[in-house]
Amino acid sequence: MYAREITITNPMGLHARPATLLVQKAGKYESNLQLIKENVIVNPKSIFTVLSAGLGAGTTITIQAEGPDEKHAVDDLCEFIASLKE
């Protein structure tokens, strides 16, 4: 298992467009992925769960993965979230 913590800095948070892109990125990986916000586990491969989690600006989440590409998956999703500007 591999995990990293990241704070969402995008002023708009993970609204519909970046959430859709996140789900598409997460879907590329074989590993079991989870976003964890205050002990709530979200499936990043499901647009419904990502949008319903309320991942706004300033929210700190843990991205966790277990599987053959776990490190690459977590690092890629963290880099994506860090790069969001709108």
C-alpha positions in Angstrom: 0.0 0.0 0.0 1.2 3.5 -0.8 -0.4 6.8 0.3 0.2 10.5 0.2 -1.6 13.5 1.7 -2.4 16.6 -0.4 -4.3 19.8 0.2 -6.6 21.0 -2.6 -5.4 24.5 -3.6 -7.7 25.1 -6.6 -9.9 28.0 -5.5 -12.9 26.2 -7.0 -12.1 22.8 -5.4 -12.8 19.6 -7.3 -15.8 20.8 -9.2 -17.3 19.0 -12.2 -14.6 19.5 -14.8 -11.5 18.6 -12.7 -13.5 15.9 -11.0 -14.2 14.3 -14.4 -10.5 14.5 -15.4 -9.5 13.0 -12.0 -11.9 10.1 -12.5 -10.5 9.5 -16.0 -7.0 9.5 -14.7 -7.9 7.1 -11.8 -9.5 4.7 -14.3 -6.2 4.1 -16.0 -4.8 2.3 -13.0 -5.2 -1.3 -12.0 -4.7 -0.6 -8.3 -7.5 -0.2 -5.8 -7.6 3.6 -5.2 -9.2 5.6 -2.4 -9.5 9.2 -1.5 -9.9 9.7 2.2 -11.3 12.9 3.7 -11.9 13.0 7.4 -12.4 9.2 7.7 -14.8 9.2 4.7 -13.5 6.9 1.9 -14.3 8.0 -1.7 -13.8 5.9 -4.8 -11.9 8.2 -7.3 -13.0 6.0 -10.2 -16.6 7.1 -9.6 -17.7 10.6 -10.6 -20.7 10.4 -8.3 -18.7 9.7 -5.2 -16.0 12.3 -6.0 -18.6 15.1 -6.6 -20.6 14.1 -3.5 -17.6 14.3 -1.2 -17.5 18.1 -1.3 -13.7 18.4 -2.0 -13.4 22.1 -1.8 -10.5 24.5 -1.7 -8.3 23.9 1.4 -9.5 20.4 1.9 -6.8 17.9 2.9 -7.2 14.4 1.5 -5.2 11.2 1.5 -4.8 9.4 -1.7 -4.2 5.7 -1.1 -3.6 2.8 -3.5 -2.9 -0.9 -3.3 -1.9 -2.8 -6.3 0.7 -3.3 -9.0 0.9 0.4 -10.0 0.1 1.9 -6.6 3.0 4.4 -6.4 2.6 5.7 -9.9 -1.2 6.1 -9.5 -1.0 8.0 -6.2 1.8 10.3 -7.5 0.0 11.0 -10.7 -3.3 11.9 -9.0 -1.4 14.1 -6.5 0.4 15.9 -9.3 -2.9 16.4 -11.1 -4.6 17.9 -8.0 -1.6 20.1 -7.3 -1.7 21.4 -10.9 -5.3 22.6 -10.8 -5.7 26.3 -11.2 -9.4 26.8 -12.0 
